[in-house]
Amino acid sequence: MEVLILVGGRVGGNTERLCSELVGMFPDGVVSNLLNISKMDISHCIGCERCKGGDGCIHDDDMSVVFEAFDRADVVLFATPVRFNGPSSIIKTMMDRFQELWNDAGVVEHRRRYMGLLMTSGSDNPNPDPCLRIFRSFCLSFGGEWIGYVLAPGTDSGRTDFGKYAESFYDTMVNSVIGPQ
Ligand SMILES: Cc1cc2nc3c(=O)[nH]c(=O)nc-3n(C[C@H](O)[C@H](O)[C@H](O)COP(=O)(O)O)c2cc1C
């Protein structure tokens, strides 16, 4: 089983840390691929719809790396800091580039994948709903099966127990995709 984790937080930041804790819990046999979008070259979709004609995207950038990893993955986890109650702009930029896949340009194989969401937030009580709605609807759009989410709040205090939240999401994954070890 291959798990792709697409992180849209700072390089070496809180969201990446939450994801690294999760990866550390995976048993043998689960292959993980953590890509931090923040250090990749991914341009904005300009909505030209060139991909609709099957001619591919006008951009030649690291989105090809994301599509290759997405193609292989059985589980796709999105990970974002809460920013102004929504996802980070970089992960949304990446998401918009899936228009090429939406237009069915043969970019990746269409098959059922599990998808889920990891979030961190500076405050103790942020509203997770805007991020949840966006990522759940992405999952539905691409025929995915939603496995759930975790929010690790209160990072501003510097006392967030990332291991605890990673473990809670790992339990979710055990119940849905990995199975008891
Ligand atoms: C531009 C910006 C907007 C943010 N907006 C929120 C917010 O709306 N609510 C919140 O609780 N934290 C907010 N934060 C704090 C981040 O969610 C928090 O620091 C997060 O853990 C950072 O993750 P990272 O280190 O992976 O980037 C914001 C941070 C930035 C830089």
The ligand as an SDF file (V2000), in Angstrom:
LIG
                    3D

 31 33  0  0  0  0  0  0  0  0999 V2000
   -1.0230   33.6650    6.7840 C   0  0  0  0  0  0  0  0  0  0  0  0
   -1.3820   32.8720    8.0120 C   0  0  0  0  0  0  0  0  0  0  0  0
   -2.7050   32.7560    8.3780 C   0  0  0  0  0  0  0  0  0  0  0  0
   -3.0620   32.0100    9.4930 C   0  0  0  0  0  0  0  0  0  0  0  0
   -4.3810   31.9110    9.8220 N   0  0  0  0  0  0  0  0  0  0  0  0
   -4.7450   31.1870   10.9080 C   0  0  0  0  0  0  0  0  0  0  0  0
   -6.1340   31.0310   11.2520 C   0  0  0  0  0  0  0  0  0  0  0  0
   -7.0450   31.5150   10.5850 O   0  0  0  0  0  0  0  0  0  0  0  0
   -6.4450   30.3210   12.3830 N   0  0  0  0  0  0  0  0  0  0  0  0
   -5.4670   29.7410   13.1660 C   0  0  0  0  0  0  0  0  0  0  0  0
   -5.7990   29.0980   14.1590 O   0  0  0  0  0  0  0  0  0  0  0  0
   -4.1470   29.8440   12.8270 N   0  0  0  0  0  0  0  0  0  0  0  0
   -3.7640   30.5460   11.7290 C   0  0  0  0  0  0  0  0  0  0  0  0
   -2.4370   30.6450   11.3840 N   0  0  0  0  0  0  0  0  0  0  0  0
   -1.4330   29.8870   12.1660 C   0  0  0  0  0  0  0  0  0  0  0  0
   -1.0680   28.5620   11.4940 C   0  0  0  0  0  0  0  0  0  0  0  0
   -2.2210   27.7990   11.2000 O   0  0  0  0  0  0  0  0  0  0  0  0
   -0.1810   27.7100   12.4100 C   0  0  0  0  0  0  0  0  0  0  0  0
    0.9340   28.4470   12.8320 O   0  0  0  0  0  0  0  0  0  0  0  0
    0.2340   26.4340   11.7090 C   0  0  0  0  0  0  0  0  0  0  0  0
    0.5800   25.4500   12.6640 O   0  0  0  0  0  0  0  0  0  0  0  0
    1.4400   26.6570   10.8010 C   0  0  0  0  0  0  0  0  0  0  0  0
    1.7750   25.4580   10.1520 O   0  0  0  0  0  0  0  0  0  0  0  0
    3.1310   25.3120    9.3300 P   0  0  0  0  0  0  0  0  0  0  0  0
    4.2610   25.5380   10.3100 O   0  0  0  0  0  0  0  0  0  0  0  0
    3.1030   23.9280    8.8080 O   0  0  0  0  0  0  0  0  0  0  0  0
    3.1010   26.3230    8.2440 O   0  0  0  0  0  0  0  0  0  0  0  0
   -2.0600   31.3800   10.2760 C   0  0  0  0  0  0  0  0  0  0  0  0
   -0.7100   31.5170    9.8970 C   0  0  0  0  0  0  0  0  0  0  0  0
   -0.3750   32.2580    8.7880 C   0  0  0  0  0  0  0  0  0  0  0  0
    1.0810   32.3860    8.3930 C   0  0  0  0  0  0  0  0  0  0  0  0
  1  2  1  0
  2  3  1  0
  2 30  2  0
  3  4  2  0
  4  5  1  0
  4 28  1  0
  5  6  2  0
  6  7  1  0
  6 13  1  0
  7  8  2  0
  7  9  1  0
  9 10  1  0
 10 11  2  0
 10 12  1  0
 12 13  2  0
 13 14  1  0
 14 15  1  0
 14 28  1  0
 15 16  1  0
 16 17  1  0
 16 18  1  0
 18 19  1  0
 18 20  1  0
 20 21  1  0
 20 22  1  0
 22 23  1  0
 23 24  1  0
 24 25  2  0
 24 26  1  0
 24 27  1  0
 28 29  2  0
 29 30  1  0
 30 31  1  0
M  END
$$$$
